[in-house]
Amino acid sequence: MKVALVHDYLNQYGGAERVLECLMEMFPDAPVFTLMHDREKTDNRFSGRVERTSFLDFPFARRHHRLFIPLMPLAAKTINLGSEFDLIISDTAGFAKGIRYDHRNTQHISYIHTPLRYAWEQEEYLGGIMTNFQLAMSRPLLSFLRGWDYRAGKRPNVLIANSKFIAKKIKDYYGRPARVIYPPVDTSVFYHDEDARKRKGSGYYLAVGRLLHYKKFDLVIDAFHRLGFPLKIVGSGAESEKLKAQCKKLNAANIELLPFVEDENELRKLYNGAKALIFPQVEDFGLVAAEAQACGLPVIAYAEGGATEIVEHGKTGILFPQQSVESLVGAVELFEKKKFQRKVIAASAQRFSKRQFQEEIAKLI
């Protein structure tokens, strides 16, 4: 088969981009099509494979892609693959599933990380960055995006969801079933290392991810200021300066803010040296939590979203019921009283391995 891979935009490196890398490994001859490609922000991981981008692929748009969301449906439409490919696999949280092609001669499998958030979950994802007035003024645009995303969600032959949580959203929003295939964790990189726990400086709590409003890192800072336990927050993003100011105002000497770690081997060491991963957000799946568990690290997570499919309460971590300081503090205090078997946690994470992902994708095809 002649295969094409399509991705929303390559101006950051996160869970969706790791899925794309895994698909690129499965199909080494498949070109990649995307709305925009920032080689520097993605550390040249996709250079040489990206064959075509859209009219939005210019420096300002790459740096501020959210400003161009209204144009992304049109940008996706301008990528027309015609009848050149037998199979298209789109890897998307929004726009890649809307590319054009000849439906008579091409099959399309779409791996859905989430239906377009801005269209369906406006209050949750825009409430922290827009005023009520701005949200009200944006309603016509958001309504357009919802209609477009619904129609785009009907186009692929097969939909794959990255979790049961997202499969339910696909059913609710698009009225279609989706097969669940969990995103891949590279267990040759992320694995349990008993020696790392004995190294100097281990025994801290850890939070990892892009520093965005919905990730709730501000809640983690407030909770650990109250608890006094050592905490490392690893990541970068729009909330970075705000979180630094919060730590300074609280005089939280027990909390350390570290930049995003590009070296996955260093990230593995951070996972292995920690007591637990703090995961207070609602995620579509939560690849960070799966990576942590592959390293044998217990996860203390908010009991919503994909985390409930990763964490088994009392066995591989602790689930807490509310996104509040009190609920998180209580979960950490409960964690301190329990013992977890790290080898058992690492073994449970094998269901998220890259090999498992690739076998399930190949079987579906």
Residue pairs with C-beta under 8 A, 6 or more apart in sequence:
1 86
1 87
2 84
2 85
2 86
2 87
3 27
3 29
3 30
3 85
3 86
3 87
3 88
3 89
4 30
4 31
4 32
4 33
4 81
4 84
4 85
4 87
4 88
4 89
5 20
5 23
5 24
5 27
5 30
5 31
5 32
5 33
5 88
5 89
5 90
5 91
6 32
6 33
6 34
6 79
6 88
6 89
6 90
6 91
6 92
6 96
6 97
6 99
7 16
7 17
7 20
7 32
7 33
7 34
7 90
7 91
7 92
7 96
8 16
8 34
8 35
8 91
8 92
8 93
8 94
8 95
8 96
9 34
9 35
9 36
9 37
9 56
9 62
9 65
9 95
10 17
10 20
10 32
10 34
10 36
10 37
10 38
10 41
10 42
10 46
10 50
11 36
11 37
11 38
11 41
11 42
11 62
11 63
11 65
12 38
12 41
12 42
12 210
13 41
13 42
13 43
13 45
13 262
14 210
14 287
15 113
15 183
15 285
15 287
15 288
16 91
16 92
16 93
16 113
17 42
17 45
17 46
18 183
18 184
18 186
18 287
19 91
19 111
19 113
19 162
19 183
19 184
19 357
20 32
20 46
20 91
21 45
22 184
22 354
22 357
22 358
23 30
23 89
23 91
23 111
23 361
24 30
24 32
24 46
24 49
25 358
26 358
26 361
26 362
27 89
30 89
31 49
31 50
31 51
31 52
32 46
32 49
32 50
32 51
33 50
33 51
33 52
33 53
33 79
33 81
33 99
34 46
34 50
34 53
34 54
34 96
35 53
35 54
35 56
35 57
35 72
35 75
35 76
35 79
35 95
35 96
36 53
36 54
36 56
36 57
36 58
36 61
36 62
36 65
37 46
37 50
37 53
37 57
37 62
38 62
38 63
39 46
39 47
41 62
43 262
52 79
54 75
54 76
54 78
54 79
55 75
55 78
56 65
56 68
56 71
56 72
56 75
61 67
61 68
68 75
69 118
69 145
70 141
70 144
70 145
72 94
72 95
73 95
73 98
73 145
73 148
73 152
75 95
76 95
76 96
76 98
76 99
76 152
77 98
77 99
77 100
79 99
79 100
80 99
80 100
80 101
81 88
81 99
81 100
81 101
81 102
81 106
82 100
82 101
82 102
83 101
83 102
83 104
83 105
83 106
85 101
85 106
86 105
86 106
86 107
87 106
87 107
87 108
87 109
87 365
88 99
88 101
88 106
88 107
88 108
88 109
89 108
89 109
89 110
89 111
90 96
90 97
90 99
90 108
90 109
90 110
90 111
90 156
91 111
91 113
92 110
92 111
92 112
92 113
93 112
93 113
93 114
93 116
93 117
93 284
94 114
94 116
94 117
94 118
94 149
95 116
95 152
96 110
97 108
97 110
97 112
97 152
97 153
97 155
97 156
98 148
98 152
98 155
101 108
103 155
107 157
107 158
108 155
108 156
108 157
108 158
109 156
109 157
109 158
109 159
109 160
109 364
109 365
110 156
110 158
110 159
110 160
111 160
111 162
111 181
112 153
112 159
112 160
112 161
112 162
112 166
112 170
112 178
113 162
113 166
113 183
113 284
113 285
114 162
114 166
114 169
114 284
115 149
115 153
115 166
115 169
115 170
115 173
115 174
116 145
116 146
116 149
117 124
117 125
118 125
118 126
118 142
118 145
119 142
119 145
119 146
119 148
119 149
120 146
120 149
120 169
120 173
122 135
122 138
122 142
123 135
124 214
124 282
125 214
126 135
126 138
127 135
128 213
128 214
129 213
129 238
130 138
149 173
150 173
150 174
153 159
153 170
153 173
153 174
153 176
154 174
154 176
158 179
158 364
159 170
159 174
159 176
159 177
159 178
159 179
160 178
160 179
160 180
160 181
160 361
160 364
161 167
161 169
161 170
161 178
161 179
161 180
161 181
162 180
162 181
162 182
162 183
162 284
162 285
162 306
163 180
163 182
163 284
163 285
163 305
163 306
163 309
164 180
164 309
165 284
165 285
165 305
165 306
165 308
165 309
166 178
166 284
166 285
166 306
167 177
167 178
167 179
167 180
170 176
170 177
170 178
171 177
171 178
179 364
181 357
181 360
181 361
181 364
182 285
182 290
182 309
182 351
182 352
182 356
182 357
183 285
183 287
183 290
183 352
183 357
184 352
184 353
184 354
184 356
184 357
184 358
185 287
185 290
185 291
185 294
185 349
185 352
185 353
185 354
186 264
186 354
187 294
187 349
187 350
187 353
187 354
187 355
188 354
189 264
189 265
189 268
190 264
190 267
190 268
190 271
190 291
190 294
190 295
191 268
191 294
191 295
191 346
192 272
192 294
192 295
192 296
192 342
192 343
192 345
192 346
193 268
193 269
193 272
193 295
194 342
196 202
196 268
196 269
196 272
196 273
197 203
197 272
197 273
197 342
199 273
201 273
202 272
202 273
202 274
203 230
203 273
203 274
203 275
204 229
204 230
204 231
204 232
204 256
204 273
204 274
204 275
205 224
205 229
205 230
205 231
205 232
205 274
205 275
205 276
205 277
205 278
205 332
206 231
206 232
206 233
206 234
206 270
206 271
206 274
206 275
206 276
206 277
206 278
206 292
206 297
207 217
207 220
207 231
207 232
207 233
207 234
207 235
207 277
207 278
207 279
207 280
208 233
208 234
208 235
208 267
208 270
208 277
208 288
208 292
209 215
209 217
209 234
209 235
209 281
209 288
210 235
210 236
210 237
210 260
211 217
211 233
211 235
211 236
211 237
211 238
211 239
211 240
211 243
212 237
212 238
212 239
213 238
213 239
214 281
214 282
215 239
215 280
215 281
216 280
216 281
216 302
216 323
217 233
217 235
217 239
217 243
217 280
218 239
218 242
218 243
218 246
219 280
219 323
219 324
219 325
219 328
220 231
220 233
220 278
220 280
220 328
221 231
221 233
221 243
221 246
221 247
221 250
221 252
221 255
222 246
222 250
222 325
223 325
223 328
223 329
223 332
224 231
224 252
224 254
224 255
224 332
225 250
225 252
225 254
225 255
226 325
226 329
227 329
227 332
227 333
228 254
229 254
229 332
230 254
230 255
230 256
231 254
231 255
231 256
231 278
232 256
232 258
232 270
232 274
233 243
233 255
233 256
233 257
233 258
234 258
234 259
234 260
234 261
234 267
234 270
235 258
235 259
235 260
236 259
236 260
240 257
243 257
244 257
246 252
247 255
247 257
261 267
261 270
267 291
268 295
271 277
271 291
271 292
271 295
271 297
272 295
272 296
272 297
274 292
274 297
275 298
275 335
276 297
276 298
276 299
276 300
276 317
276 318
276 332
276 335
277 288
277 289
277 292
277 297
277 298
277 299
277 300
277 317
278 300
278 328
278 332
279 286
279 288
279 289
279 299
279 300
279 301
279 302
279 307
279 311
280 301
280 302
280 323
280 328
281 302
281 305
282 302
282 304
282 305
282 307
283 289
283 305
283 306
283 307
284 305
284 306
285 305
285 306
285 309
285 310
286 301
286 305
286 306
286 307
286 310
289 299
289 301
289 306
289 307
289 310
289 311
290 310
290 349
290 352
292 299
293 299
293 310
293 311
293 316
293 317
293 345
293 346
293 348
293 349
293 352
294 346
294 349
294 350
294 352
294 353
295 346
296 342
296 343
296 345
296 346
297 342
297 345
298 316
298 317
298 318
298 335
298 340
298 342
298 345
299 307
299 310
299 311
299 316
299 317
299 318
300 317
300 318
300 320
300 328
300 331
300 332
300 335
301 307
301 308
301 310
301 311
301 317
301 318
301 319
301 320
302 319
302 320
302 322
302 323
303 313
303 319
303 320
303 321
307 319
308 319
310 316
310 352
311 317
311 318
311 319
312 348
313 319
314 338
315 340
315 344
315 345
315 348
316 340
316 344
316 345
316 348
317 340
317 345
318 331
318 334
318 335
318 338
319 331
320 327
320 328
320 330
320 331
321 327
350 356
